[in-house]
Every structure is written in C-alpha cells, then in structure tokens.
Amino acid sequence: MDTHIDPAAPPADGDSVLVPAPTAAPLTCAFGVALIFTGLATSATLSAIGAVLALVGVVVWFRQVLPHAAHERVAVASTQAPVAVKTSRPAIEPVPLRAGQVRATLPLEIYPISAGVRGGIAGGVAMAVLAVLYGLVSGHGVWYPINLLAAGVLPSASMAQMSAFYPTAFVIALAIHTITSLLVGVLYGALLPMMPRRPIILGGLVAPLLWSGLLYSMLALINPVLAERIDWVWFVASQFGFGIVAGLVVSRRERIATLQPLPWSVRAGVEATAARDDSPDKGQDHE
C-alpha cells in the first residue's frame, strides 16, 4: 500500500484498469460520528464507542491516502458484441477526462472558498435583518433576538432583561452568528455544484429545512433558553432568507476546476512533487 502507483501509467496488460482501492474506513468513521451524537441524547457509553470507531476509521482512512492514494487493478470483462446504450436524454454531453483517468471525478468545477465566504456574509446580514424585524414586530425590541442567541450567558433573565442591551451578550451573539454564517457559506460553496440545474433549490429550500430540523432536535441541549422562547416560524423564515441570499451570491461567482483528480497529499499541500502536467507537449513531472 505504501508503494506509489501512478494512475497515468499504462496498465500491465490490456485486460485491466487501475481503480481506487475499496475501503470501509469512511463508513466506519461516519458511523462512529453518528454514534457520538446519538450518545448525547442516550448514553455516554454509546458516545465512547462512537469515538473509538471514528478514531479507527480516521486512522485507517489516512493510512490509505497518505503518502499516496491506494489503487488496485481490476480485470476488464471483454464482450464480443457492442453494448447498446439507450437514454431518454435528447443529447449526451461527454465528460472530459484527464490523461490517465479511467473514470470522471464529479463535480468537474467548484466554487472557490471566497465565494462561500461572501455568500455566508451576505446570508448572515439577511438573517440578522429578519431577526431584528422579528424583534420589532413581536414588540420585544431589537435586542431580544440578539440576547436569545447569546442566552447561555443570561440563563435566568426575565423578559425585560432579554429586551435590554448587554455588551457581553452582543459580542457573543455577533461571534456565534459570524462564525456560523461563514462556515455554512463555505459549505454552500461546496454543495451547490452538486445541483447545477437548480442550485437555489438546495441553498434556499432544502438546506434550511434540514438545518432547522437538526436544530429542533438538538437546541434544548445546546441553548435551553433559546429552545424555550424561540419562535420557530420566524426562525425557519430567517433560515430561508439566509439560504436564498447565500445561494444567489455563491451561484453568481465563477467556478474553478476541481483538484479532486490530484492525489490527496497534493491537494493538502503535503507533497507537491506528485503534480503532473498532462499537456501533450510535456510529459515530465514538475519537481
């Protein structure tokens, strides 16, 4: 496994192709993470088991991609007669392959991280405007939704206190809102290329519904005061506002070619010597 196999190298014979080696490590890691969060609502033992599984999955996973991704050769089944392919699409758009590739890596293009950051900032501003509007419409004042977000520092505050201005609560709420908006914006930048036909459906509708459902099940553990006093109609509306604005900002940015065909170590900046120039006039590796 430690021996580097160049995907661009010709096969040992004409009856095999080079493909990524199978591994159960990602599934083990994901299952362990799921058990960790399940244990938060059930038992600490379950979380401990999940942590062990997640650690094992991560270690095995990293051993299979560092310093080079593991590959194996698979025999090609030969057929005498050509296979007839039928499709309901009016036309088939071929997916370009890099030299040495035997399968396409999708998506071919992604949005840069800067697009996700800008989308997160714009969506965060839209969400903040809707939150302040809720404070005005409900009669609680503009500081009420801000104090609710930072309710962890005001666990026993009355309604009058929740409507007042507190510098500490404002700074904490601003930090929580900014960090969350940036992280979700970057996540949108990574997910929107998966739905090239209708990206706003994912960014503006699907993702806010999933996010709201996740928070609904966990909010009592994260922020009990917010869970007790939150208005879910306005909360979901603010999530839609964030998703639509962030999705529009991200989708308007120019895409860049994905680096997925390159080895993981190259994408992470660990090893740059494995980068190849596959142009026709150059066949040497860049050092």
LOVEXGU-955667 format. One record per residue (C-alpha): x, y, z. Coordinates in steps of 0.05 Angstrom, whole numbers, plus 5000, padded with zeros to 4 digits. Example, Ala and Ser with C-alpha at 12.3 -4.5 7.8 and 13.67 -1.06 7.14 Angstrom:
REM LOVEXGU-955667
524649105156
527349795143
END
This chain:
REM LOVEXGU-955667
500050005000
505850465012
508350364941
506250944896
502450734834
502051274781
494851294755
497451564689
501950954679
499650464626
496549814651
500849194659
496548874605
490649044562
485748674606
485849104669
484649824692
487150204752
481650404803
481750664874
482450104925
476049954964
475750145037
470650145093
474350685132
469751275111
463550875130
466650675197
468551395212
461551655194
458151115236
462651295295
460852035289
453451855286
454151445350
457752025385
451852495373
446751955388
450151835455
448952565473
441552415479
442051695504
448351445538
455551665548
457750945534
454850995464
458751635452
465151295476
464150715428
462851205372
469251585388
473250945384
470150755317
471151465289
478451455310
479650775279
476251005215
480351635211
486951275223
485550735171
482951245122
489151685127
493751075121
490350925054
491251625025
498051825053
503151895026
499551644963
492451414950
491750654947
489850354880
488749664852
487949364783
481349064763
480348584705
476248834647
470648384623
471148334547
464848294505
464548054433
458448474413
457949224426
453349424483
447349844461
446250434508
439350764510
437651424543
431651874547
436052494542
435852854475
443452904475
449352634515
454653114537
461352764544
465252874609
472453054595
477752614627
484852784647
490452374618
490851704654
483851754685
479151164678
473151504709
470652214717
471152584783
464952994795
463753564802
468553804749
468254514775
467154804844
466255494873
472355804907
472555884982
471956634973
465056534941
462756155002
465456685049
461857235011
455556835009
455956705084
456957445099
451057645054
446557105082
448557285153
446558005141
439857795112
438657335171
440457885220
435558365186
429957855192
431657735265
431458475282
424958535243
422057975286
424158355349
420458975325
414258615301
413658195365
414458815408
420458535446
425359025416
431458955370
435958675426
431258095442
433457625386
440757815398
440257635471
436656995454
442556775411
447256905469
442356645521
447756205550
450556805588
443557025611
440556365635
435656675685
434057335651
426957595652
423257845590
425158565607
432458375615
432357995549
429958625514
435559055542
442459175512
448358795542
455258895511
457658195531
451557865501
452158275438
459458085427
457957345440
451957345394
455857705340
461557195344
456756605341
452856885283
459057085243
462756425252
456456015236
454856435175
461856365147
462055615158
455255495126
457155965068
463355555053
459054925058
454355215007
460155344961
462054614964
454954344956
451754794904
455854494845
452453824862
445954124836
447954524774
440854564746
437354854807
442655074858
437955544895
433254954909
438854664952
441355314980
434755664992
429955095008
432854415022
438854615065
434855095111
429554555123
434854035141
438654535185
432254755221
430254025233
437153865262
436954475308
429854305330
432253635356
438553885390
437054605411
434754415481
441654135494
445554705462
441555305486
435655145533
433455875539
433255965464
429555305456
424255535506
422956225477
424556145403
419156295351
420155735301
416156075246
420756665246
426856225256
425355805195
423756435155
430556725173
433856065152
430456125084
432856845079
439956625093
439656045044
436656444986
441457034993
447556605005
445756134948
444756714900
451457034918
455256384913
452056154848
453756814813
461256714825
465656404772
467355674783
474355374784
476754684763
476554184819
483053894845
480053224861
483752844806
490253014841
492652584899
490152784968
497152954991
497953454934
491253784948
493153855022
499854155004
503753585036
507153354973
507753774911
512353314871
506552874850
503253424809
503453264736
502953684672
498653264625
499153744566
501053394501
507753754495
510053594565
510552914596
515253044653
513153124726
514053804757
519153804812
END
